[in-house]
């Protein structure tokens, strides 16, 4: 009954949050990784997925596709269904905590898992993390009960690890660790029982269990690998370009906080149109840039094995040539793992507090509160004279996630498995502290853990190595894009105020991404707010953002309207570069407009050349001839003294 109550609470809290937050445009219009999962699942459900290897672990994509197949491709309804699956995780925490430390710890573990704010938040995201964590916790629960020697339990553990790997592959870092721990635990148990059997029997027992683990894992992963081999003609274990993600996290330009794309402008690559036709890649901008970057350096589009080798080589060379920076980044990420700050990637969790009172209340119990208690509980559990059965497997799993996580940025989503696994330790640490304060109080047993807890609390809540702020201003533009898609213009105005405040701060302006200026200019230009349009148009030009000629023509017009002639000149230069010497109507209009506003004869001459070239290419188009005539008339007026005659209308208007 307790497990049922925890499940009902977990479902109720998650549904309550989703009911409040569903009005956020990002929940109605998925972006970044959520967009990738959404569009790929739709392709799978429609039967239009391409016969190419997976670029991400596919289990959650097929889970989402199954939902779309059953109820239709509605991302909001899919979130509601996912809640009922994600709510199984607190129940597993209840079972794990009770098994390791007793009923009180079990109940507290389940309650923490049911209401902890980041776990509630990610339960509603169209991402793989919630489904993966359910499988990870199920693996942990079976592991801590698997010491009875039944071979099939170890096979099941391997199968669960494999299922977790094809959902989110980082669990594979635990595979070799678990194999070693299983052998060690078998030998230790044999010694503690003073076994009198044949020498080497404990070793054979441990090795047998490790073999069954490996067999179960291989059986679960094999269908994905075989499918990849069939469609690609070369082996891809789970997902392609995994070494590319490792290199993007570990290269000379990384700052230990974020995964960086290759420093290469991929917008003009001939590969880009083909890559964007692939549903696996259409929304996966990092994968697109990794493929194009490798092709630029290798001179051809690489195969999957060649691409993996290319990025593995780059990463290893970086580690050899910059061992100090690599070690420094690992240490920083290790510290970041325990920090209270929830580093954003797809969404800023703190922004959602404005959309949900429930989440605001839950967020008072944040990671900076539970992490110190969890670390204390872990240390107290390890230090017990009689360790609970299976604790060694659980601790090994938790530490593996912590240590392997330092190879990648410690963003909030990546930390979710650690948060789940830490909850039984949080509950144990809290219960143990209460017990130590029970009378009669033995102060020698109280002061050390209290002092350690105070030190951990400070460490977890200070801004270690400048972990915050995140400087993820690009998320503001994704939010505006979602607002445009669902006609929430009130939220666009609020968000643009934030962007302009950042642009007005010289210390922060460089964090605003250049590619966000184009949609902002077009939005305010279309609404007739030309003052704001001029601001974003100039930022777009100043940052050399690529834009269509039609837009740059409008930028020139708006800047001239406000008398910003120097900025309009820069916009005109950018427009000329972007048209690459080809005759273009928008360039002709912009040149004529600039010549008229500034009395610039050379601009009129170039405009006449553009109109003449367009007239020769399209003799049936009368507007080109009219434009040429108007420009020549203005050129003639520039060559004679001004008169009192009537003014001539602006060309190209």
ABEGO torsion letter per residue (X at the ends): XAAAAAAAAAAAAAAAAAAAAAABAAAABBBEAAAAAAAAAAAAAAGABBBBBBABBAAAAAAAAAAAAAAEBBAAAAAAAAAAAAAAAAAAAAAAAAAAAEAAAAAAAAAAAAABAAAAAAAABBBAAAAAAAAAAAAAAAAAAAAAGBAAAAAAAAAAAAAAAAABAAAAAAAAAAAAAAAAAAAAAAAAAGBABBBGAAAAAAAAAAAAAAAAAAAAAAAAAAAAAAAAGBBBAABBGAAAAAAAABBAABAGABBBBBBBBAAABAAAAAAAABAAAAABAAAAAAAAAAAAAAGBBBBAAAAAAAAAAAAAAAAAABAAAAAAAAAAAAAAAABABBBBAABBAAAAAAABAAAAAAAABBAAAAAAAAAAAAAAAAABABBBBGAAAAAAAAAAAAAAAAABBBBAAAAAAAAAAAAAAAAAAAAAAAAAABOBBBAAAAAAAAAAAAAAAAAAABBBGGAOBAGBAAAAAAAAAAAAAAGBAAAAAAAAAAAAAAAABAAAAAABBAAAAAAAAAAAAAAGBAAAAAAAAAAAAAAGBBBBAAAAAAAAAAAAAAGBAAAAAAAAAAAAAAAGGBBBAAAAAAAAAAAAAAGBAAAAAAAAAAAAAAAAABAABAAAAAAAAAAAAAAAAAABBBBABBBBBBBGX
